[in-house]
Amino acid sequence: MSNMIHMSYEVPPGDFTRAGEASSNLKSSLKKMGVNPEIVRKVAIAMYEGEINMVIHATGGKIDVVVSPEEIEMVLKDQGPGIANIELAMQAGYSTAPDNIRNLGFGAGMGLPNMKKYSDEFKIESTVGVGTTVTMKVKME
Amino acid sequence: MNIEDIRSILGAKYLVGEEWKDREVHTACGSDMMSDVLAFMKDQSVLLTGLCNLQVIRTCEMMDIICIVFVRGKLPDEAMIEMAKEKGIAVLSTGHRMFAACGMLYENGLRGGPDYK
């Protein structure tokens, strides 16, 4: 257990410009730990997509990361509106993001599919009116 | 192809990173949608985009993209320039539109990544 590292990040609400700071900080920490650059990139992309989602769809949230010798686990938790139909939300190209977000280069309906693509394990739990929790694991090998 | 070749082919100017001009570029991606960019993972890439906000730099940081070309003469603001410098990403600006800029690089041998699966 002693070789597990825990990190926690707050994602502030509403500030689209600042979104990505948590992922950026995690990326630098993983690089400093000497994690394989390919793994670092997968983790950074998956978390960045999640962080953007938390800002677009929810009121920010919290991200907990556990780094162990075997894997990197990210748990992204928000108290946003929740997702009514997860299956639909997972479809590439499906998006409920507003036009102003599309003008900023997001909302192409690729966020959740990308998060799944770059992680080895992906789990999403959501309750309408309560919030969404995404758990992703990326193996170290 | 290196960053300087890209600058020369596109008649672009350096906004950040002239000192990194010898870095090799292996693949390219042209898009205004950052989520599409994030779906494509390749080493030592250049991104051509007409989108001009801080998330473009963030996206490139996550993807380890080494060079951004802003098309249609778009110019990044000071915050974007600062972040690109800090992250070691070269930034160019060209007057060409997206289609022409991508075509010129393709004609000179630069290719995109594999098809999206």
Interface residues (C-beta under 8 A of the other chain):
Chain A: F16 T17 A19 G20 S23 S24 K27 P37 R41 K42 A44 I45 Y48 E49 I52 L104 G105 F106 G107 A108 G109 M110 G111 P113 N114 K117 Y118
Chain B: D32 M33 M34 S35 D36 L38 A39 M41 L51 N53 L54 Q55 V56 R58 T59 E61 M62 M63 D64
